[in-house]
Amino acid sequence: MNQSSQRSPFVTAIAWLFIVLSGLGTGMTTLQSAMVFTGFFGALPSATRSIELSVQLVLLGTLCWNIGMLITSLALLRRRHWSHRVFSAQIALAIVVLAGTLVLGLLHPSPLPSDAEGQYLRLLRIIEVTSVVFPLLLGAGLLWVWIRMQRVDVRSEFGA
């Protein structure tokens, strides 16, 4: 078979989707990191400055994740032999993190303020529901991508 007939539209579409998403994530996280690392939030009260190191670590980890996903997605588009395994591992890790986030959020929910009224309380409830629905939907979508990536015809595109 020639090279063009082995390339499935599914892998190409997934690669492009993750190139765009990880590219946007890299850009956004770079801007956020620049704001945090340059002291843009220096005007915050001293009580909130204590979380600055944890915020920096989360941003640095997110930036590394996005750059890694961008590199892997580009390699996935080019059907590099290693990209299938690395991409599958990254997707699996993302599913585990989403599940962990969901479980922690359900086990330790943040109570709604007792003095919240009207529209503010409604907004807080929407956020509460979204914080459960979003990880579920995203996790289900990523699981579907992971399962499709494990099919024999897809793996054969990478020489796996």
C-alpha positions as CSV (number, residue, x, y, z in Angstrom):
1,M,0.0,0.0,0.0
2,N,1.2,3.5,-0.7
3,Q,1.7,6.0,2.1
4,S,-1.4,8.1,1.3
5,S,-3.9,5.1,1.4
6,Q,-2.7,4.2,4.9
7,R,-3.6,7.5,6.4
8,S,-7.0,7.5,8.0
9,P,-9.0,10.7,8.2
10,F,-9.7,9.9,11.9
11,V,-6.0,10.1,12.9
12,T,-5.5,13.3,10.8
13,A,-8.6,14.9,12.3
14,I,-7.6,14.0,15.9
15,A,-4.0,15.2,15.3
16,W,-5.2,18.5,13.9
17,L,-7.7,18.9,16.8
18,F,-5.0,18.4,19.4
19,I,-2.5,20.6,17.5
20,V,-5.0,23.5,17.7
21,L,-6.1,22.8,21.3
22,S,-2.5,22.3,22.6
23,G,-1.3,25.3,20.6
24,L,-4.0,27.5,22.1
25,G,-3.3,26.0,25.5
26,T,0.4,26.7,25.1
27,G,-0.3,30.4,24.2
28,M,-2.7,30.9,27.0
29,T,-0.5,29.3,29.6
30,T,2.5,31.2,28.4
31,L,0.6,34.5,28.9
32,Q,-0.7,33.4,32.3
33,S,2.8,32.3,33.3
34,A,4.3,35.6,32.2
35,M,1.8,37.5,34.3
36,V,2.5,35.3,37.4
37,F,6.3,35.1,37.1
38,T,6.7,38.9,36.4
39,G,4.7,39.8,39.5
40,F,1.7,41.1,37.7
41,F,-0.3,40.1,40.8
42,G,2.1,41.9,43.2
43,A,-0.7,44.1,44.3
44,L,-2.5,41.2,46.0
45,P,-2.7,41.1,49.8
46,S,0.0,39.1,51.5
47,A,-2.4,36.3,52.4
48,T,-3.0,35.5,48.8
49,R,0.7,35.8,47.8
50,S,1.4,32.5,49.7
51,I,-0.3,30.5,47.0
52,E,1.9,32.1,44.3
53,L,4.4,29.2,44.4
54,S,1.6,26.6,43.9
55,V,0.1,28.6,41.1
56,Q,3.5,28.9,39.5
57,L,4.0,25.1,39.7
58,V,0.6,24.4,38.2
59,L,1.2,26.9,35.4
60,L,4.6,25.4,34.7
61,G,3.2,21.9,34.7
62,T,0.4,22.9,32.4
63,L,2.8,24.7,30.0
64,C,5.0,21.6,29.9
65,W,1.9,19.4,29.3
66,N,0.7,21.6,26.5
67,I,4.1,21.8,24.8
68,G,4.4,18.0,25.1
69,M,0.9,17.5,23.6
70,L,1.7,19.9,20.8
71,I,4.9,18.0,19.9
72,T,3.2,14.7,20.1
73,S,0.2,15.8,18.0
74,L,2.5,17.1,15.3
75,A,4.3,13.7,15.3
76,L,0.9,12.0,15.2
77,L,0.0,13.9,12.1
78,R,3.3,12.8,10.5
79,R,2.6,9.2,11.7
80,R,5.9,8.9,13.7
81,H,6.2,5.5,15.1
82,W,6.6,6.7,18.7
83,S,3.7,9.2,18.6
84,H,0.9,6.6,18.9
85,R,2.2,5.3,22.2
86,V,3.0,8.7,23.7
87,F,-0.3,10.2,22.5
88,S,-2.2,7.2,24.0
89,A,-0.3,7.6,27.3
90,Q,-1.1,11.3,27.4
91,I,-4.8,10.7,26.8
92,A,-4.9,8.0,29.4
93,L,-3.2,10.3,31.9
94,A,-5.6,13.1,31.1
95,I,-8.5,10.7,31.8
96,V,-7.1,9.7,35.1
97,V,-6.6,13.3,36.1
98,L,-10.1,14.2,35.1
99,A,-11.5,11.2,37.1
100,G,-9.4,12.2,40.1
101,T,-10.6,15.8,39.9
102,L,-14.2,14.6,39.6
103,V,-13.9,12.2,42.6
104,L,-12.1,14.9,44.8
105,G,-14.8,17.4,43.9
106,L,-17.6,15.0,44.8
107,L,-15.9,13.8,48.0
108,H,-15.0,17.3,49.2
109,P,-17.5,19.8,47.7
110,S,-17.2,23.4,48.5
111,P,-20.3,24.6,50.4
112,L,-22.3,27.4,48.8
113,P,-22.2,30.6,50.9
114,S,-25.2,30.8,53.2
115,D,-25.6,34.5,52.5
116,A,-25.7,34.1,48.7
117,E,-28.9,35.4,47.1
118,G,-30.8,35.3,43.8
119,Q,-28.7,35.5,40.7
120,Y,-25.4,34.9,42.5
121,L,-26.7,31.7,44.1
122,R,-28.0,30.6,40.7
123,L,-24.6,31.3,39.1
124,L,-22.9,29.3,41.9
125,R,-25.2,26.3,41.2
126,I,-24.5,26.5,37.5
127,I,-20.8,26.4,38.2
128,E,-21.3,23.5,40.6
129,V,-23.2,21.5,38.0
130,T,-20.7,22.4,35.3
131,S,-17.8,21.2,37.5
132,V,-19.3,17.7,37.4
133,V,-20.7,17.6,33.9
134,F,-17.6,19.0,32.1
135,P,-15.1,16.4,33.4
136,L,-17.6,13.7,32.7
137,L,-18.1,14.7,29.1
138,L,-14.5,15.5,28.4
139,G,-13.4,12.2,30.0
140,A,-16.0,10.3,27.9
141,G,-14.7,12.0,24.7
142,L,-11.1,11.3,25.6
143,L,-12.0,7.7,26.4
144,W,-13.6,7.4,23.0
145,V,-10.5,8.8,21.3
146,W,-8.3,6.5,23.2
147,I,-10.4,3.4,22.3
148,R,-10.4,4.4,18.6
149,M,-6.6,4.9,18.7
150,Q,-6.1,1.3,19.9
151,R,-7.8,-0.3,16.9
152,V,-5.6,-2.4,14.8
153,D,-6.1,-0.4,11.6
154,V,-5.0,2.8,13.4
155,R,-2.0,1.2,15.1
156,S,-0.9,-0.2,11.7
157,E,-0.5,3.4,10.4
158,F,2.3,3.8,12.9
159,G,4.0,0.5,12.3
160,A,2.8,-0.7,15.7
